[in-house]
Amino acid sequence: MRANADTPHDSRVARDFGAEGIGLCRTEHMFFDGDRIDAVREMILADNEEGRRKALAKVKPYQKEDFLGLFTAMEGLPVTIRLLDPPLHEFIPHTDEEIERVSKASGISADHLKAKATELFEFNPMLGHRGCRLGLTFPEIYEMQVYAIFEAACELVKQGKVVKPEVMIPLVGSYKELEILKDMTNEVAAEVIAKYGVKLDYLVGTMIELPRAALTANEIAEHAQFFSFGTNDLTQTTLGVSRDDAGKFLPIYVEKGIYKEDPFVSIDVSGVGQLVEMGVSKGRSIRADLKTGICGEHGGDPESIAFCQKAGLNYVSCSPFRVPVARLAAAHAALKQ
């Protein structure tokens, strides 16, 4: 039983409630605090790699500090860190005040920043330039995050602490995406581990949140040491339903019996569930020791946990305050099986 936690405080709370590791650290949540968001906006709106790297240099110390806190709070337990995932529009400055602040920090004119923000506009950002697509088009972003992860981990190992990092590549739909980003992760990890002169075991895996990823899980498993099913997005992309907009009609669907329950609350076993089972089966046909889990909101739902037990998942991850209930549900599911 793991927890979704993005801060050292949340990690400590989760551990106190009995979490056995972090199943999802959403690194983008670390980007929204204080001065960080301005540096991230500067990076996103930069015209070239040099500009992006200059802005990323401002962000990296924050990332490293956060990872030091997470690893310390979860010493001895696995910590799964998802590289930057959300749509770019969440970072783009929208108001004149925000644009002016980024302009002052970056030295780029406000008019140019406005034009750049317009250029990055997407009609459907949830299916656009996000996840591993961001890491492939702007590799310096993921590279910075991986350096921060392994520098933090190695510093703690040097102090005698036990650290278990797991790097998760999001929104993979093709094994080739994962192969490229896994190779980059391994290269950076090897460089940092050699620099610090320590021994550090780590895993590189992926988030299965697109139907194509589940359908081609055997190909993806060639390059992944673990699968974490992101059932929030897997539900959206399988049902063709936006989680943010579904509140307008899903209650009627439940009322009419089209869905037994809200599929974003309790996993749609006959639809999304089949993709999860397929992903586990195909993945383990290639890598027998493939570790699998889920990290969507379903991780705290007792019925979904029972399904995960039946599907052969190794762990579920939920919010820190739902860990006790999830542990009880997992125990009941294990006993029934």
C-alpha positions in Angstrom: 0.0 0.0 0.0 1.6 3.2 -1.2 0.6 6.9 -1.2 0.4 9.7 -3.7 2.6 12.4 -2.1 4.4 15.4 -3.6 5.9 17.0 -0.5 8.1 15.8 2.4 5.1 16.7 4.8 2.6 14.6 2.8 5.2 11.8 2.7 5.6 11.8 6.5 1.8 11.9 7.0 1.5 8.9 4.6 4.2 7.0 6.4 2.5 7.6 9.8 -0.7 6.2 8.3 1.0 3.0 7.2 2.1 3.7 3.6 4.8 1.4 2.4 6.3 3.9 -0.1 5.3 6.6 -2.5 3.5 5.3 -5.6 3.2 8.7 -7.3 5.1 11.9 -6.8 3.7 14.5 -9.2 6.8 16.7 -9.9 4.7 19.4 -11.6 3.1 20.1 -8.2 6.6 21.2 -7.0 6.7 23.8 -9.7 3.8 26.0 -8.6 5.2 27.4 -5.4 6.6 30.9 -5.0 9.3 31.9 -7.5 9.5 28.5 -9.1 6.5 29.1 -11.3 8.1 32.2 -12.9 11.2 30.2 -13.7 9.1 27.4 -15.2 7.2 29.9 -17.3 10.4 31.4 -18.4 11.6 28.0 -19.5 8.4 27.1 -21.3 8.3 30.4 -23.2 12.0 30.4 -24.1 12.7 30.4 -27.9 15.7 28.1 -27.8 17.5 25.4 -25.8 19.9 27.9 -24.3 17.1 29.9 -22.8 15.4 26.9 -21.5 18.5 25.6 -19.8 19.1 29.0 -18.2 15.6 28.9 -16.7 16.0 25.3 -15.7 19.1 26.1 -13.8 16.9 28.2 -11.5 14.4 25.3 -11.0 16.9 22.5 -10.3 17.9 23.5 -6.8 14.2 23.5 -5.7 13.7 20.1 -7.3 16.7 18.6 -5.6 15.7 20.0 -2.2 12.2 18.5 -2.6 13.7 15.1 -3.5 16.0 15.2 -0.5 13.0 15.7 1.7 11.0 13.0 0.0 13.7 10.4 0.2 14.5 11.3 3.8 10.8 11.0 4.8 10.5 7.6 3.0 14.0 6.2 3.9 14.2 2.5 3.1 10.9 2.6 1.1 10.4 2.9 -2.7 9.7 6.4 -4.0 8.1 6.6 -7.5 8.7 10.0 -9.1 6.8 10.9 -12.2 8.6 13.2 -14.6 6.8 16.3 -15.7 3.4 15.4 -17.0 0.7 18.2 -17.2 -0.3 20.1 -20.3 1.8 23.2 -21.0 -1.2 25.5 -20.7 -1.1 25.0 -16.9 2.2 26.8 -16.8 1.7 29.6 -19.4 1.1 33.0 -17.9 -2.4 34.3 -18.7 -2.8 37.7 -17.1 -0.9 40.8 -17.9 0.5 40.8 -14.3 1.9 37.3 -14.7 3.4 38.1 -18.1 5.0 41.2 -16.7 6.6 39.2 -13.8 8.1 36.7 -16.2 9.3 39.5 -18.5 11.2 41.1 -15.6 12.7 37.7 -14.5 13.7 36.7 -18.0 14.5 39.9 -19.7 12.2 39.0 -22.6 9.7 41.6 -23.7 6.1 41.3 -22.5 4.8 41.5 -26.2 7.1 38.6 -27.2 5.9 36.5 -24.2 2.3 37.2 -25.2 3.0 36.0 -28.7 4.7 32.9 -27.5 1.9 32.1 -25.1 -0.6 32.4 -28.0 1.7 30.1 -30.1 1.5 27.4 -27.4 -2.3 27.4 -27.2 -3.9 24.0 -27.6 -7.5 23.2 -28.3 -7.4 19.9 -26.3 -4.4 20.2 -24.0 -5.2 16.9 -22.1 -4.4 15.1 -25.4 -1.7 17.5 -26.5 1.9 18.5 -25.7 2.4 16.8 -22.3 4.0 13.8 -20.6 6.8 12.1 -22.5 6.0 14.2 -25.5 7.3 17.2 -23.6 10.4 15.2 -22.6 11.1 14.2 -26.2 10.7 17.7 -27.7 12.5 19.4 -24.8 14.8 16.7 -23.4 16.6 19.2 -21.2 13.5 19.4 -19.0 13.5 15.7 -18.1 17.3 15.7 -18.0 17.3 18.4 -15.3 14.7 16.4 -13.3 16.7 13.2 -13.5 19.9 15.0 -12.4 18.0 16.4 -9.4 16.6 13.0 -8.5 20.0 11.2 -8.6 22.0 13.9 -7.0 19.6 14.0 -4.1 19.6 10.2 -3.8 23.4 9.9 -4.0 23.9 12.5 -1.4 21.8 10.6 1.1 23.4 7.3 0.2 26.7 9.0 1.0 25.3 9.8 4.4 24.5 6.1 5.0 20.7 6.3 4.2 18.8 3.7 2.2 17.2 5.3 -0.8 15.0 3.5 -3.4 14.2 5.8 -6.4 11.9 4.7 -9.1 11.7 7.0 -12.2 8.4 7.0 -14.0 8.0 8.2 -17.6 4.4 9.4 -18.2 2.0 9.1 -21.1 3.9 6.6 -23.1 2.0 5.2 -26.1 5.0 3.6 -28.0 7.9 1.6 -26.7 10.2 3.9 -28.6 9.3 6.9 -26.5 10.2 4.9 -23.4 13.4 3.5 -24.9 14.7 7.0 -25.7 13.9 8.5 -22.3 15.0 5.4 -20.4 18.4 5.5 -22.1 18.7 9.2 -21.1 17.8 8.4 -17.5 20.3 5.6 -17.3 23.1 7.7 -18.7 22.5 10.5 -16.3 22.1 8.1 -13.4 25.4 6.4 -14.3 27.2 9.7 -14.5 25.9 10.9 -11.1 26.5 7.6 -9.3 30.0 7.5 -10.6 30.6 11.1 -9.6 29.5 10.4 -6.0 31.2 7.0 -5.9 28.2 5.2 -4.3 26.1 2.1 -5.0 22.5 2.9 -5.8 19.8 0.5 -7.1 16.9 2.2 -8.9 14.1 1.4 -11.3 12.9 3.0 -14.5 9.3 2.3 -15.5 6.3 3.9 -17.1 2.7 5.0 -16.5 0.2 3.1 -18.5 -2.6 5.6 -19.2 -3.3 5.3 -22.9 -5.1 2.3 -24.4 -2.3 1.8 -26.9 0.1 1.4 -24.0 -2.0 -1.4 -22.6 -2.4 -3.0 -26.0 1.3 -3.0 -26.7 2.4 -3.7 -23.1 4.6 -6.6 -24.3 6.7 -4.2 -26.4 6.8 -1.6 -23.6 7.8 -4.2 -21.0 11.1 -4.7 -22.9 12.1 -1.3 -21.6 10.2 -0.9 -18.3 10.9 -2.4 -14.9 7.5 -1.5 -13.6 4.1 -0.4 -14.8 2.0 2.1 -12.9 -1.5 2.2 -14.3 -2.7 5.9 -14.2 -6.4 5.0 -14.1 -7.6 8.6 -14.1 -6.3 9.2 -17.6 -6.8 5.6 -18.7 -10.5 6.0 -17.9 -10.6 9.3 -19.8 -8.9 8.0 -22.9 -10.8 4.7 -22.9 -14.3 6.1 -22.3 -13.6 9.3 -24.3 -14.9 11.3 -21.3 -13.2 14.3 -19.8 -13.0 14.0 -16.1 -13.2 17.8 -15.6 -16.4 18.0 -17.6 -18.1 14.7 -16.8 -20.0 16.1 -13.7 -22.5 17.6 -16.1 -23.8 14.2 -17.3 -22.2 11.3 -15.4 -24.7 11.4 -12.5 -27.5 10.9 -15.0 -25.6 8.0 -16.5 -25.3 6.4 -13.1 -29.0 7.2 -12.3 -30.1 5.5 -15.6 -27.8 2.5 -14.9 -25.5 3.0 -17.9 -22.7 2.9 -15.4 -23.1 1.2 -12.1 -21.0 3.9 -10.5 -19.0 6.9 -11.5 -16.1 5.4 -13.5 -13.7 8.0 -12.0 -14.6 6.9 -8.5 -14.8 3.1 -9.0 -12.9 1.5 -11.8 -14.9 0.4 -14.9 -14.0 -3.3 -14.6 -15.6 -4.4 -17.9 -13.9 -1.7 -19.9 -10.9 0.0 -18.3 -10.3 -3.1 -16.2 -9.8 -5.3 -19.3 -7.0 -3.0 -20.4 -5.4 -3.2 -17.0 -5.5 -7.0 -17.0 -4.2 -7.1 -20.5 -1.4 -4.7 -19.6 -0.3 -6.9 -16.7 -0.6 -10.1 -18.6 1.3 -8.9 -21.7 3.9 -7.1 -19.7 4.7 -10.2 -17.5 4.8 -12.4 -20.6 8.0 -10.5 -21.4 9.3 -9.6 -17.9 8.1 -12.1 -15.3 9.2 -9.9 -12.4 7.4 -6.8 -13.7 6.1 -4.8 -10.8 2.6 -3.4 -11.3 0.4 -1.0 -9.5 -2.2 1.8 -9.9 -1.9 5.4 -8.8 -5.2 7.0 -9.8 -8.0 8.0 -7.5 -9.2 4.4 -7.7 -6.4 3.4 -5.4 -8.5 4.5 -2.4 -11.7 2.8 -3.5 -12.4 -0.6 -1.8 -14.1 -2.1 -4.9 -11.3 -1.0 -7.2 -8.7 -2.4 -4.7 -10.5 -5.8 -4.8 -10.2 -5.7 -8.6 -6.5 -4.8 -8.4 -6.0 -7.9 -6.1 -7.7 -10.1 -8.6 -5.8 -8.6 -11.5 -2.5 -9.5 -9.8 -1.2 -5.9 -9.2 1.6 -5.6 -6.6 0.4 -2.3 -5.0 -2.1 0.4 -5.1 -1.3 4.1 -4.3 -3.8 6.6 -2.9 -3.9 9.9 -1.0 -2.2 9.8 2.4 -5.4 10.1 4.4 -7.0 7.2 2.5 -4.2 4.8 3.3 -5.8 3.2 6.4 -9.1 2.5 4.6 -7.2 1.2 1.6 -5.0 -1.1 3.7 -8.2 -2.6 5.3 -9.8 -3.0 1.9 -6.6 -4.7 0.5 -6.6 -7.1 3.5 -10.3 -8.0 2.9 -9.6 -8.6 -0.8 -6.6 -10.8 -0.1 -8.6 -12.9 2.4 -11.5 -13.3 -0.1 -9.1 -14.5 -2.8 
